[in-house]
């Protein structure tokens, strides 16, 4: 396992971590100033500043993108909605390519309407079928432009509204069905917040192997967790054995960035952005 204790060469910052403090162009500048070599931006943050401006800033600072957030949200109530999702995912692929991202992360979606508070139906099997078909269609285009897709399984608490793919095993089943040759065009994003509890985690990481392990996200699970979406912890403040999981991922062949992704409405989003990034650097060395 790589030694992170003396530098932060393999630290990436998901820009949601300081989205409350700064616009994306400032985040790029602040990361570069601290020697943080990679980021993973969100599409709305990019749009707020401008795709071309962010692409130029990333190039000028010599930053890499460990991923791009996000595609997905495939399920819909009707054919028109399904097509809207496919069109949006094609745009996301193009944006990721412009930014030279390592992958486009897919949060696949779940029951249509659930995010707005009223699900159109309760048929999760139907939603999972739409996810399969949506990834298949998006993969065809993404493969043609050379942009890998990374399915991110989300914790089961999000099964109704954000993602009906909830285990690494489910995500890898989709990969095997849609990319049986393990071409590198389709893989997974392993976020410890979502998968740390899974008794099959080590075995499924081994199953994924180097070809499927496209991204690795870190934060921590707090006790108590005050909000199921926006109360993630800084690494080392919770109950996830992050080094053990990183050891499994690296033993399976992953050699990329450890991407810090923290949503924290009551804590880290209320602090000075510089303090947050400096803490990310310190905890990358001590707790990842």
ROMARPA-167964 format. One record per residue: residue number from 1; x, y, z of N, C-alpha, C in turn. Coordinates in nm, 3 decimals. Layout:
N
ATOM pos    n.px    n.py    n.pz   ca.px   ca.py   ca.pz    c.px    c.py    c.pz
ATOM NUM       X       Y       Z       X       Y       Z       X       Y       Z
...
END
This chain:
288
ATOM pos    n.px    n.py    n.pz   ca.px   ca.py   ca.pz    c.px    c.py    c.pz
ATOM   1   0.084  -0.120   0.000   0.000   0.000   0.000   0.088   0.125   0.000
ATOM   2   0.048   0.224  -0.078   0.128   0.346  -0.086   0.131   0.420   0.048
ATOM   3   0.243   0.486   0.073   0.261   0.564   0.195   0.221   0.708   0.168
ATOM   4   0.112   0.752   0.230   0.065   0.889   0.212   0.113   0.982   0.324
ATOM   5   0.193   0.934   0.415   0.220   1.009   0.538   0.310   1.130   0.518
ATOM   6   0.384   1.136   0.410   0.482   1.243   0.394   0.448   1.343   0.285
ATOM   7   0.346   1.315   0.203   0.307   1.412   0.101   0.161   1.389   0.063
ATOM   8   0.111   1.474  -0.026  -0.028   1.458  -0.069  -0.036   1.450  -0.221
ATOM   9   0.061   1.380  -0.279   0.065   1.362  -0.424  -0.063   1.300  -0.478
ATOM  10  -0.123   1.210  -0.401  -0.239   1.134  -0.450  -0.370   1.179  -0.386
ATOM  11  -0.371   1.304  -0.341  -0.495   1.365  -0.291  -0.568   1.435  -0.405
ATOM  12  -0.697   1.409  -0.418  -0.786   1.486  -0.504  -0.897   1.544  -0.417
ATOM  13  -0.944   1.661  -0.454  -1.054   1.724  -0.381  -1.176   1.730  -0.471
ATOM  14  -1.281   1.661  -0.431  -1.410   1.679  -0.496  -1.459   1.818  -0.458
ATOM  15  -1.493   1.897  -0.558  -1.517   2.039  -0.532  -1.644   2.066  -0.454
ATOM  16  -1.728   1.965  -0.434  -1.841   1.983  -0.342  -1.794   2.011  -0.200
ATOM  17  -1.672   1.969  -0.168  -1.620   1.981  -0.032  -1.609   2.126   0.013
ATOM  18  -1.588   2.217  -0.081  -1.581   2.360  -0.047  -1.673   2.443  -0.136
ATOM  19  -1.782   2.381  -0.180  -1.872   2.452  -0.271  -1.946   2.566  -0.202
ATOM  20  -1.965   2.556  -0.072  -2.036   2.662   0.000  -1.949   2.786   0.019
ATOM  21  -1.818   2.769   0.011  -1.727   2.880   0.037  -1.688   2.957  -0.089
ATOM  22  -1.665   2.887  -0.199  -1.602   2.950  -0.315  -1.666   2.903  -0.445
ATOM  23  -1.662   2.987  -0.549  -1.694   2.939  -0.683  -1.580   2.850  -0.734
ATOM  24  -1.608   2.780  -0.842  -1.514   2.677  -0.887  -1.379   2.734  -0.931
ATOM  25  -1.377   2.849  -0.995  -1.247   2.903  -1.036  -1.159   2.936  -0.916
ATOM  26  -1.220   2.982  -0.809  -1.142   3.006  -0.686  -1.096   2.873  -0.625
ATOM  27  -1.180   2.772  -0.629  -1.141   2.640  -0.577  -1.019   2.589  -0.652
ATOM  28  -1.021   2.602  -0.784  -0.906   2.559  -0.865  -0.780   2.631  -0.819
ATOM  29  -0.787   2.761  -0.802  -0.671   2.839  -0.760  -0.621   2.796  -0.622
ATOM  30  -0.715   2.779  -0.529  -0.675   2.745  -0.391  -0.614   2.605  -0.384
ATOM  31  -0.667   2.511  -0.461  -0.609   2.377  -0.463  -0.468   2.381  -0.521
ATOM  32  -0.452   2.450  -0.632  -0.321   2.457  -0.694  -0.219   2.522  -0.601
ATOM  33  -0.262   2.624  -0.528  -0.171   2.694  -0.436  -0.119   2.603  -0.327
ATOM  34  -0.198   2.501  -0.291  -0.159   2.407  -0.185  -0.094   2.281  -0.240
ATOM  35  -0.066   2.278  -0.367  -0.004   2.160  -0.424  -0.098   2.042  -0.436
ATOM  36  -0.228   2.067  -0.432  -0.326   1.961  -0.457  -0.335   1.944  -0.607
ATOM  37  -0.306   1.825  -0.655  -0.281   1.805  -0.797  -0.404   1.763  -0.877
ATOM  38  -0.515   1.734  -0.808  -0.633   1.687  -0.879  -0.760   1.735  -0.811
ATOM  39  -0.863   1.750  -0.891  -0.996   1.784  -0.842  -1.098   1.698  -0.914
ATOM  40  -1.221   1.700  -0.864  -1.335   1.639  -0.932  -1.451   1.736  -0.919
ATOM  41  -1.477   1.815  -1.024  -1.582   1.918  -1.015  -1.720   1.866  -1.048
ATOM  42  -1.819   1.941  -1.006  -1.959   1.913  -1.035  -2.007   1.998  -1.153
ATOM  43  -2.100   1.945  -1.228  -2.144   2.011  -1.351  -2.204   2.148  -1.324
ATOM  44  -2.281   2.161  -1.217  -2.341   2.292  -1.191  -2.236   2.396  -1.155
ATOM  45  -2.130   2.353  -1.088  -2.022   2.445  -1.056  -1.948   2.489  -1.183
ATOM  46  -1.928   2.394  -1.273  -1.864   2.426  -1.400  -1.951   2.524  -1.479
ATOM  47  -2.082   2.496  -1.486  -2.172   2.581  -1.563  -2.177   2.723  -1.508
ATOM  48  -2.167   2.736  -1.375  -2.175   2.868  -1.314  -2.059   2.958  -1.353
ATOM  49  -1.944   2.898  -1.379  -1.825   2.975  -1.416  -1.803   2.975  -1.567
ATOM  50  -1.835   2.862  -1.631  -1.814   2.848  -1.774  -1.719   2.734  -1.804
ATOM  51  -1.762   2.642  -1.890  -1.682   2.524  -1.922  -1.546   2.562  -1.978
ATOM  52  -1.541   2.651  -2.073  -1.414   2.687  -2.136  -1.320   2.754  -2.036
ATOM  53  -1.375   2.838  -1.948  -1.291   2.906  -1.849  -1.230   2.806  -1.751
ATOM  54  -1.311   2.709  -1.707  -1.259   2.609  -1.614  -1.157   2.518  -1.683
ATOM  55  -1.185   2.478  -1.805  -1.089   2.395  -1.878  -0.955   2.466  -1.891
ATOM  56  -0.959   2.595  -1.920  -0.835   2.673  -1.932  -0.762   2.683  -1.799
ATOM  57  -0.836   2.706  -1.690  -0.774   2.716  -1.558  -0.710   2.584  -1.517
ATOM  58  -0.778   2.476  -1.543  -0.723   2.344  -1.510  -0.593   2.320  -1.586
ATOM  59  -0.592   2.352  -1.714  -0.471   2.334  -1.795  -0.357   2.422  -1.745
ATOM  60  -0.387   2.548  -1.718  -0.282   2.641  -1.677  -0.219   2.601  -1.544
ATOM  61  -0.300   2.544  -1.453  -0.248   2.503  -1.323  -0.189   2.362  -1.326
ATOM  62  -0.203   2.292  -1.438  -0.151   2.157  -1.447  -0.225   2.056  -1.362
ATOM  63  -0.354   2.082  -1.337  -0.434   1.992  -1.255  -0.488   1.876  -1.339
ATOM  64  -0.512   1.766  -1.272  -0.583   1.653  -1.331  -0.723   1.647  -1.270
ATOM  65  -0.813   1.576  -1.339  -0.947   1.549  -1.287  -0.958   1.401  -1.256
ATOM  66  -0.975   1.369  -1.128  -0.993   1.229  -1.089  -1.129   1.177  -1.131
ATOM  67  -1.221   1.267  -1.164  -1.354   1.230  -1.212  -1.431   1.356  -1.243
ATOM  68  -1.553   1.337  -1.292  -1.643   1.450  -1.320  -1.782   1.410  -1.272
ATOM  69  -1.844   1.497  -1.193  -1.971   1.468  -1.129  -2.083   1.551  -1.191
ATOM  70  -2.185   1.498  -1.237  -2.207   1.358  -1.254  -2.301   1.337  -1.369
ATOM  71  -2.301   1.216  -1.423  -2.404   1.170  -1.514  -2.501   1.082  -1.439
ATOM  72  -2.590   1.016  -1.516  -2.684   0.924  -1.454  -2.826   0.976  -1.453
ATOM  73  -2.897   0.948  -1.342  -3.037   0.985  -1.325  -3.119   0.942  -1.447
ATOM  74  -3.106   0.814  -1.482  -3.167   0.760  -1.603  -3.317   0.735  -1.596
ATOM  75  -3.372   0.683  -1.486  -3.514   0.645  -1.487  -3.607   0.764  -1.508
ATOM  76  -3.718   0.737  -1.575  -3.818   0.840  -1.600  -3.954   0.775  -1.613
ATOM  77  -4.057   0.856  -1.607  -4.195   0.806  -1.610  -4.242   0.771  -1.750
ATOM  78  -4.177   0.830  -1.853  -4.223   0.807  -1.990  -4.106   0.815  -2.086
ATOM  79  -4.133   0.787  -2.213  -4.028   0.783  -2.314  -3.961   0.919  -2.332
ATOM  80  -4.039   1.025  -2.323  -3.982   1.158  -2.338  -3.881   1.187  -2.227
ATOM  81  -3.915   1.149  -2.104  -3.824   1.169  -1.992  -3.697   1.087  -2.005
ATOM  82  -3.709   0.965  -2.055  -3.592   0.881  -2.077  -3.498   0.946  -2.178
ATOM  83  -3.555   1.004  -2.284  -3.472   1.068  -2.386  -3.404   1.193  -2.332
ATOM  84  -3.474   1.268  -2.249  -3.413   1.385  -2.186  -3.290   1.344  -2.106
ATOM  85  -3.302   1.234  -2.033  -3.189   1.186  -1.953  -3.073   1.144  -2.042
ATOM  86  -3.101   1.075  -2.151  -2.995   1.033  -2.241  -2.925   1.153  -2.305
ATOM  87  -3.002   1.252  -2.344  -2.943   1.372  -2.402  -2.853   1.444  -2.302
ATOM  88  -2.898   1.451  -2.177  -2.819   1.517  -2.074  -2.691   1.440  -2.046
ATOM  89  -2.699   1.308  -2.047  -2.578   1.229  -2.024  -2.478   1.243  -2.137
ATOM  90  -2.528   1.258  -2.259  -2.436   1.282  -2.371  -2.363   1.415  -2.351
ATOM  91  -2.435   1.517  -2.306  -2.369   1.646  -2.278  -2.266   1.630  -2.166
ATOM  92  -2.300   1.552  -2.065  -2.206   1.531  -1.954  -2.079   1.462  -2.003
ATOM  93  -2.093   1.366  -2.092  -1.976   1.300  -2.151  -1.890   1.402  -2.224
ATOM  94  -1.953   1.488  -2.302  -1.878   1.589  -2.377  -1.804   1.685  -2.283
ATOM  95  -1.871   1.727  -2.175  -1.806   1.816  -2.079  -1.686   1.747  -2.014
ATOM  96  -1.705   1.621  -1.974  -1.596   1.547  -1.912  -1.477   1.534  -2.007
ATOM  97  -1.507   1.515  -2.134  -1.400   1.504  -2.234  -1.328   1.636  -2.249
ATOM  98  -1.402   1.746  -2.254  -1.340   1.878  -2.265  -1.246   1.905  -2.148
ATOM  99  -1.284   1.858  -2.030  -1.204   1.879  -1.910  -1.097   1.772  -1.890
ATOM 100  -1.094   1.674  -1.979  -0.996   1.565  -1.972  -1.006   1.489  -1.840
ATOM 101  -1.129   1.462  -1.798  -1.153   1.387  -1.674  -1.114   1.241  -1.690
ATOM 102  -1.075   1.180  -1.580  -1.043   1.037  -1.582  -1.166   0.952  -1.608
ATOM 103  -1.283   1.000  -1.564  -1.407   0.927  -1.584  -1.524   1.020  -1.557
ATOM 104  -1.640   0.981  -1.608  -1.766   1.046  -1.572  -1.835   0.957  -1.471
ATOM 105  -1.859   1.010  -1.351  -1.922   0.933  -1.245  -2.073   0.932  -1.268
ATOM 106  -2.132   0.813  -1.255  -2.276   0.797  -1.275  -2.346   0.770  -1.142
ATOM 107  -2.432   0.862  -1.101  -2.530   0.838  -0.995  -2.659   0.806  -1.068
ATOM 108  -2.702   0.681  -1.063  -2.788   0.628  -1.170  -2.934   0.670  -1.162
ATOM 109  -2.980   0.715  -1.045  -3.121   0.749  -1.029  -3.202   0.633  -0.972
ATOM 110  -3.329   0.660  -0.943  -3.413   0.558  -0.880  -3.558   0.578  -0.924
ATOM 111  -3.649   0.596  -0.831  -3.790   0.610  -0.866  -3.817   0.750  -0.921
ATOM 112  -3.873   0.762  -1.040  -3.901   0.894  -1.097  -3.989   0.977  -1.004
ATOM 113  -3.952   1.101  -0.986  -4.028   1.192  -0.901  -3.990   1.188  -0.754
ATOM 114  -3.915   1.087  -0.713  -3.887   1.072  -0.570  -3.802   1.186  -0.516
ATOM 115  -3.708   1.236  -0.594  -3.624   1.346  -0.546  -3.707   1.471  -0.518
ATOM 116  -3.816   1.486  -0.590  -3.905   1.601  -0.568  -4.006   1.575  -0.458
ATOM 117  -4.002   1.454  -0.401  -4.089   1.424  -0.287  -4.211   1.340  -0.317
ATOM 118  -4.231   1.301  -0.445  -4.348   1.222  -0.478  -4.314   1.126  -0.592
ATOM 119  -4.288   1.002  -0.558  -4.252   0.902  -0.658  -4.371   0.873  -0.749
ATOM 120  -4.344   0.863  -0.878  -4.448   0.834  -0.976  -4.497   0.690  -0.963
ATOM 121  -4.407   0.600  -0.927  -4.444   0.459  -0.907  -4.351   0.400  -0.802
ATOM 122  -4.373   0.273  -0.766  -4.294   0.206  -0.664  -4.215   0.088  -0.720
ATOM 123  -4.206   0.078  -0.851  -4.147  -0.038  -0.916  -3.996  -0.018  -0.932
ATOM 124  -3.919  -0.061  -0.832  -3.774  -0.044  -0.837  -3.712  -0.132  -0.946
ATOM 125  -3.774  -0.246  -0.973  -3.725  -0.333  -1.080  -3.731  -0.261  -1.214
ATOM 126  -3.839  -0.190  -1.238  -3.853  -0.111  -1.361  -3.744  -0.005  -1.368
ATOM 127  -3.718   0.063  -1.259  -3.614   0.165  -1.257  -3.478   0.104  -1.285
ATOM 128  -3.451  -0.012  -1.229  -3.321  -0.076  -1.252  -3.306  -0.117  -1.398
ATOM 129  -3.414  -0.160  -1.461  -3.408  -0.192  -1.604  -3.378  -0.067  -1.686
ATOM 130  -3.437   0.045  -1.648  -3.410   0.170  -1.719  -3.267   0.216  -1.698
ATOM 131  -3.213   0.191  -1.580  -3.073   0.221  -1.555  -2.983   0.139  -1.647
ATOM 132  -3.011   0.010  -1.657  -2.934  -0.077  -1.746  -2.936  -0.022  -1.888
ATOM 133  -3.054   0.010  -1.937  -3.067   0.057  -2.075  -3.003   0.194  -2.094
ATOM 134  -3.016   0.280  -1.994  -2.956   0.413  -2.004  -2.804   0.408  -2.006
ATOM 135  -2.746   0.323  -1.921  -2.601   0.309  -1.923  -2.556   0.251  -2.055
ATOM 136  -2.629   0.152  -2.106  -2.592   0.090  -2.233  -2.587   0.193  -2.345
ATOM 137  -2.689   0.279  -2.351  -2.695   0.380  -2.456  -2.585   0.485  -2.438
ATOM 138  -2.562   0.526  -2.315  -2.459   0.626  -2.289  -2.320   0.569  -2.313
ATOM 139  -2.302   0.442  -2.279  -2.171   0.377  -2.298  -2.132   0.375  -2.445
ATOM 140  -2.229   0.353  -2.531  -2.198   0.348  -2.675  -2.135   0.479  -2.721
ATOM 141  -2.194   0.591  -2.678  -2.139   0.720  -2.716  -2.008   0.748  -2.642
ATOM 142  -2.005   0.721  -2.510  -1.885   0.749  -2.432  -1.765   0.671  -2.485
ATOM 143  -1.787   0.548  -2.525  -1.679   0.468  -2.581  -1.624   0.531  -2.709
ATOM 144  -1.714   0.590  -2.788  -1.672   0.647  -2.917  -1.583   0.769  -2.899
ATOM 145  -1.594   0.838  -2.787  -1.510   0.956  -2.763  -1.403   0.930  -2.657
ATOM 146  -1.397   0.809  -2.605  -1.292   0.772  -2.512  -1.310   0.825  -2.372
ATOM 147  -1.435   0.827  -2.322  -1.460   0.873  -2.185  -1.515   0.758  -2.102
ATOM 148  -1.436   0.702  -2.009  -1.485   0.594  -1.924  -1.600   0.638  -1.834
ATOM 149  -1.692   0.547  -1.810  -1.805   0.570  -1.720  -1.783   0.491  -1.592
ATOM 150  -1.808   0.556  -1.478  -1.788   0.492  -1.347  -1.920   0.491  -1.272
ATOM 151  -1.979   0.373  -1.255  -2.103   0.359  -1.179  -2.071   0.370  -1.031
ATOM 152  -2.140   0.460  -0.963  -2.118   0.475  -0.819  -2.237   0.418  -0.743
ATOM 153  -2.219   0.302  -0.678  -2.328   0.253  -0.593  -2.344   0.343  -0.471
ATOM 154  -2.468   0.375  -0.439  -2.498   0.459  -0.323  -2.557   0.375  -0.211
ATOM 155  -2.536   0.419  -0.089  -2.589   0.354   0.031  -2.739   0.325   0.012
ATOM 156  -2.788   0.214   0.066  -2.930   0.179   0.048  -3.030   0.285   0.095
ATOM 157  -2.988   0.376   0.180  -3.081   0.481   0.222  -3.121   0.572   0.106
ATOM 158  -3.047   0.564  -0.006  -3.079   0.644  -0.124  -3.149   0.564  -0.233
ATOM 159  -3.192   0.443  -0.202  -3.247   0.354  -0.305  -3.373   0.409  -0.370
ATOM 160  -3.451   0.488  -0.298  -3.576   0.538  -0.354  -3.555   0.659  -0.444
ATOM 161  -3.460   0.747  -0.407  -3.456   0.876  -0.475  -3.331   0.901  -0.560
ATOM 162  -3.215   0.854  -0.516  -3.092   0.892  -0.587  -3.028   0.778  -0.665
ATOM 163  -3.034   0.656  -0.615  -2.967   0.547  -0.687  -3.025   0.413  -0.645
ATOM 164  -3.074   0.340  -0.743  -3.124   0.205  -0.716  -3.017   0.098  -0.736
ATOM 165  -2.892   0.142  -0.757  -2.775   0.054  -0.751  -2.707   0.084  -0.618
ATOM 166  -2.710  -0.012  -0.528  -2.674   0.016  -0.388  -2.559  -0.065  -0.332
ATOM 167  -2.509  -0.159  -0.409  -2.392  -0.235  -0.366  -2.292  -0.241  -0.479
ATOM 168  -2.167  -0.264  -0.444  -2.065  -0.280  -0.545  -2.095  -0.403  -0.631
ATOM 169  -2.153  -0.504  -0.572  -2.190  -0.623  -0.649  -2.289  -0.589  -0.760
ATOM 170  -2.392  -0.511  -0.728  -2.488  -0.469  -0.830  -2.420  -0.390  -0.942
ATOM 171  -2.333  -0.298  -0.904  -2.264  -0.217  -1.004  -2.177  -0.304  -1.095
ATOM 172  -2.110  -0.400  -1.037  -2.023  -0.487  -1.117  -2.104  -0.583  -1.204
ATOM 173  -2.221  -0.622  -1.157  -2.308  -0.702  -1.244  -2.345  -0.625  -1.370
ATOM 174  -2.373  -0.495  -1.355  -2.401  -0.411  -1.471  -2.278  -0.401  -1.561
ATOM 175  -2.162  -0.384  -1.501  -2.039  -0.377  -1.581  -2.018  -0.506  -1.660
ATOM 176  -2.038  -0.619  -1.596  -2.017  -0.747  -1.664  -2.117  -0.767  -1.777
ATOM 177  -2.241  -0.720  -1.756  -2.343  -0.735  -1.859  -2.317  -0.644  -1.979
ATOM 178  -2.268  -0.524  -1.954  -2.257  -0.424  -2.060  -2.116  -0.412  -2.118
ATOM 179  -2.018  -0.459  -2.046  -1.879  -0.452  -2.092  -1.807  -0.581  -2.054
ATOM 180  -1.851  -0.694  -2.110  -1.798  -0.823  -2.068  -1.649  -0.841  -2.096
ATOM 181  -1.594  -0.764  -2.189  -1.452  -0.776  -2.223  -1.362  -0.696  -2.129
ATOM 182  -1.423  -0.628  -2.031  -1.345  -0.549  -1.934  -1.251  -0.453  -2.009
ATOM 183  -1.310  -0.375  -2.097  -1.232  -0.290  -2.186  -1.176  -0.166  -2.119
ATOM 184  -1.224  -0.133  -1.999  -1.187  -0.008  -1.933  -1.284   0.105  -1.961
ATOM 185  -1.383   0.080  -2.047  -1.482   0.183  -2.080  -1.588   0.198  -1.973
ATOM 186  -1.607   0.096  -1.890  -1.710   0.097  -1.786  -1.654   0.035  -1.660
ATOM 187  -1.671   0.107  -1.550  -1.621   0.056  -1.422  -1.701   0.115  -1.308
ATOM 188  -1.636   0.127  -1.192  -1.706   0.170  -1.072  -1.628   0.280  -1.000
ATOM 189  -1.702   0.362  -0.928  -1.645   0.456  -0.832  -1.677   0.404  -0.693
ATOM 190  -1.575   0.373  -0.617  -1.591   0.319  -0.482  -1.583   0.433  -0.383
ATOM 191  -1.697   0.469  -0.324  -1.705   0.574  -0.223  -1.724   0.506  -0.089
ATOM 192  -1.628   0.525   0.001  -1.633   0.452   0.128  -1.759   0.487   0.207
ATOM 193  -1.812   0.607   0.190  -1.932   0.646   0.264  -2.049   0.555   0.230
ATOM 194  -2.054   0.511   0.108  -2.167   0.431   0.061  -2.148   0.280   0.079
ATOM 195  -2.025   0.233   0.083  -2.004   0.087   0.076  -1.932   0.029   0.198
ATOM 196  -1.892   0.110   0.295  -1.808   0.060   0.403  -1.873  -0.051   0.484
ATOM 197  -2.006  -0.053   0.487  -2.084  -0.145   0.570  -2.101  -0.283   0.505
ATOM 198  -2.069  -0.297   0.378  -2.105  -0.414   0.297  -2.016  -0.533   0.332
ATOM 199  -2.073  -0.644   0.381  -1.991  -0.760   0.417  -1.922  -0.824   0.297
ATOM 200  -1.967  -0.794   0.177  -1.904  -0.848   0.057  -1.802  -0.752  -0.005
ATOM 201  -1.772  -0.643   0.063  -1.694  -0.537   0.001  -1.557  -0.584  -0.046
ATOM 202  -1.481  -0.649   0.039  -1.347  -0.690  -0.002  -1.352  -0.783  -0.123
ATOM 203  -1.442  -0.879  -0.120  -1.452  -0.974  -0.231  -1.492  -0.904  -0.360
ATOM 204  -1.581  -0.805  -0.351  -1.625  -0.736  -0.471  -1.517  -0.640  -0.525
ATOM 205  -1.438  -0.583  -0.437  -1.324  -0.503  -0.482  -1.225  -0.592  -0.557
ATOM 206  -1.200  -0.711  -0.504  -1.112  -0.805  -0.573  -1.170  -0.844  -0.708
ATOM 207  -1.301  -0.866  -0.714  -1.369  -0.896  -0.839  -1.353  -0.783  -0.939
ATOM 208  -1.362  -0.659  -0.892  -1.353  -0.544  -0.982  -1.219  -0.540  -1.053
ATOM 209  -1.112  -0.550  -0.977  -0.979  -0.548  -1.037  -0.944  -0.412  -1.095
ATOM 210  -0.825  -0.405  -1.147  -0.772  -0.279  -1.197  -0.858  -0.218  -1.307
ATOM 211  -0.912  -0.302  -1.395  -0.987  -0.250  -1.510  -1.116  -0.181  -1.469
ATOM 212  -1.176  -0.225  -1.360  -1.306  -0.171  -1.319  -1.296  -0.062  -1.214
ATOM 213  -1.184  -0.052  -1.142  -1.171   0.045  -1.034  -1.126   0.178  -1.092
ATOM 214  -1.223   0.265  -1.119  -1.195   0.391  -1.188  -1.183   0.510  -1.094
ATOM 215  -1.241   0.503  -0.975  -1.235   0.616  -0.882  -1.252   0.564  -0.739
ATOM 216  -1.190   0.637  -0.645  -1.195   0.601  -0.503  -1.222   0.728  -0.424
ATOM 217  -1.336   0.732  -0.353  -1.379   0.851  -0.279  -1.371   0.826  -0.129
ATOM 218  -1.328   0.926  -0.055  -1.313   0.910   0.089  -1.380   1.024   0.165
ATOM 219  -1.433   0.989   0.280  -1.482   1.079   0.383  -1.506   0.990   0.504
ATOM 220  -1.595   1.026   0.595  -1.618   0.939   0.710  -1.765   0.941   0.750
ATOM 221  -1.805   0.835   0.820  -1.943   0.819   0.869  -1.946   0.856   1.017
ATOM 222  -2.020   0.964   1.046  -2.023   1.017   1.182  -2.125   0.946   1.269
ATOM 223  -2.095   0.944   1.399  -2.191   0.900   1.500  -2.212   1.016   1.598
ATOM 224  -2.336   1.068   1.606  -2.449   1.034   1.520  -2.440   1.108   1.387
ATOM 225  -2.508   1.056   1.286  -2.523   1.128   1.160  -2.651   1.210   1.169
ATOM 226  -2.638   1.342   1.157  -2.751   1.431   1.178  -2.836   1.451   1.053
ATOM 227  -2.777   1.429   0.937  -2.849   1.445   0.811  -2.796   1.339   0.715
ATOM 228  -2.887   1.266   0.650  -2.845   1.153   0.569  -2.774   1.194   0.441
ATOM 229  -2.788   1.318   0.399  -2.719   1.364   0.279  -2.601   1.455   0.312
ATOM 230  -2.622   1.549   0.402  -2.526   1.658   0.420  -2.458   1.660   0.556
ATOM 231  -2.423   1.543   0.606  -2.348   1.536   0.732  -2.238   1.431   0.724
ATOM 232  -2.161   1.437   0.618  -2.044   1.350   0.608  -1.932   1.404   0.695
ATOM 233  -1.847   1.314   0.740  -1.737   1.354   0.826  -1.605   1.362   0.753
ATOM 234  -1.514   1.442   0.807  -1.376   1.444   0.762  -1.310   1.311   0.799
ATOM 235  -1.222   1.264   0.714  -1.154   1.137   0.739  -1.088   1.137   0.877
ATOM 236  -1.116   1.031   0.951  -1.062   1.018   1.086  -1.157   1.059   1.195
ATOM 237  -1.270   1.122   1.159  -1.367   1.168   1.258  -1.481   1.071   1.280
ATOM 238  -1.486   0.962   1.207  -1.598   0.869   1.215  -1.555   0.726   1.232
ATOM 239  -1.637   0.634   1.181  -1.619   0.492   1.211  -1.570   0.409   1.093
ATOM 240  -1.543   0.471   0.978  -1.498   0.394   0.862  -1.348   0.366   0.873
ATOM 241  -1.310   0.242   0.852  -1.168   0.204   0.849  -1.116   0.231   0.707
ATOM 242  -1.086   0.357   0.680  -1.050   0.397   0.545  -0.920   0.332   0.498
ATOM 243  -0.814   0.328   0.580  -0.691   0.264   0.531  -0.711   0.117   0.492
ATOM 244  -0.795   0.046   0.565  -0.818  -0.094   0.529  -0.882  -0.104   0.391
ATOM 245  -0.983  -0.020   0.366  -1.049  -0.025   0.236  -0.954   0.019   0.126
ATOM 246  -0.874   0.123   0.152  -0.775   0.164   0.051  -0.676   0.050   0.024
ATOM 247  -0.642  -0.023   0.128  -0.553  -0.136   0.108  -0.612  -0.240   0.015
ATOM 248  -0.741  -0.267   0.031  -0.808  -0.362  -0.058  -0.810  -0.311  -0.201
ATOM 249  -0.840  -0.181  -0.216  -0.850  -0.122  -0.349  -0.714  -0.124  -0.419
ATOM 250  -0.610  -0.089  -0.346  -0.478  -0.088  -0.407  -0.426  -0.229  -0.433
ATOM 251  -0.461  -0.323  -0.348  -0.421  -0.462  -0.373  -0.486  -0.516  -0.499
ATOM 252  -0.603  -0.460  -0.534  -0.673  -0.501  -0.656  -0.620  -0.431  -0.780
ATOM 253  -0.528  -0.336  -0.762  -0.464  -0.274  -0.877  -0.488  -0.125  -0.894
ATOM 254  -0.570  -0.065  -0.807  -0.596   0.079  -0.820  -0.475   0.158  -0.774
ATOM 255  -0.433   0.256  -0.855  -0.317   0.337  -0.821  -0.343   0.485  -0.846
ATOM 256  -0.470   0.526  -0.837  -0.507   0.664  -0.865  -0.523   0.747  -0.739
ATOM 257  -0.603   0.853  -0.753  -0.621   0.949  -0.645  -0.722   0.901  -0.541
ATOM 258  -0.700   0.942  -0.418  -0.801   0.932  -0.313  -0.874   1.066  -0.309
ATOM 259  -1.000   1.063  -0.350  -1.077   1.185  -0.372  -1.164   1.215  -0.251
ATOM 260  -1.137   1.328  -0.185  -1.214   1.369  -0.068  -1.345   1.433  -0.115
ATOM 261  -1.456   1.374  -0.071  -1.588   1.426  -0.108  -1.673   1.438   0.018
ATOM 262  -1.692   1.561   0.064  -1.762   1.585   0.191  -1.876   1.683   0.170
ATOM 263  -1.997   1.640   0.204  -2.114   1.728   0.212  -2.140   1.752   0.360
ATOM 264  -2.135   1.877   0.404  -2.137   1.901   0.548  -2.197   2.037   0.580
ATOM 265  -2.331   2.042   0.580  -2.400   2.169   0.595  -2.379   2.233   0.732
ATOM 266  -2.361   2.150   0.836  -2.353   2.204   0.971  -2.211   2.215   1.024
ATOM 267  -2.113   2.172   0.944  -1.976   2.176   0.994  -1.881   2.231   0.888
ATOM 268  -1.831   2.148   0.797  -1.723   2.188   0.708  -1.764   2.296   0.609
ATOM 269  -1.890   2.301   0.571  -1.935   2.408   0.482  -1.949   2.542   0.555
ATOM 270  -1.943   2.541   0.687  -1.952   2.666   0.764  -1.814   2.722   0.797
ATOM 271  -1.709   2.648   0.767  -1.574   2.691   0.802  -1.506   2.765   0.686
ATOM 272  -1.396   2.828   0.719  -1.315   2.892   0.616  -1.267   2.787   0.516
ATOM 273  -1.275   2.821   0.387  -1.237   2.723   0.285  -1.093   2.680   0.294
ATOM 274  -1.005   2.772   0.329  -0.864   2.737   0.345  -0.843   2.635   0.456
ATOM 275  -0.916   2.653   0.566  -0.908   2.555   0.676  -0.952   2.417   0.629
ATOM 276  -1.058   2.413   0.549  -1.109   2.285   0.501  -1.005   2.215   0.413
ATOM 277  -0.948   2.288   0.318  -0.849   2.226   0.230  -0.724   2.185   0.307
ATOM 278  -0.679   2.267   0.400  -0.562   2.231   0.480  -0.589   2.106   0.563
ATOM 279  -0.711   2.094   0.614  -0.746   1.974   0.690  -0.751   1.852   0.599
ATOM 280  -0.801   1.869   0.477  -0.801   1.758   0.381  -0.659   1.707   0.358
ATOM 281  -0.564   1.799   0.342  -0.425   1.760   0.322  -0.374   1.684   0.443
ATOM 282  -0.398   1.736   0.563  -0.349   1.672   0.684  -0.410   1.534   0.704
ATOM 283  -0.541   1.523   0.684  -0.606   1.394   0.706  -0.574   1.293   0.596
ATOM 284  -0.547   1.341   0.475  -0.500   1.250   0.371  -0.373   1.180   0.416
ATOM 285  -0.288   1.253   0.483  -0.162   1.197   0.530  -0.179   1.106   0.652
ATOM 286  -0.278   1.137   0.737  -0.287   1.066   0.865  -0.400   0.965   0.875
ATOM 287  -0.505   0.978   0.794  -0.626   0.897   0.814  -0.673   0.823   0.690
ATOM 288  -0.605   0.842   0.578  -0.643   0.773   0.454  -0.542   0.664   0.419
END
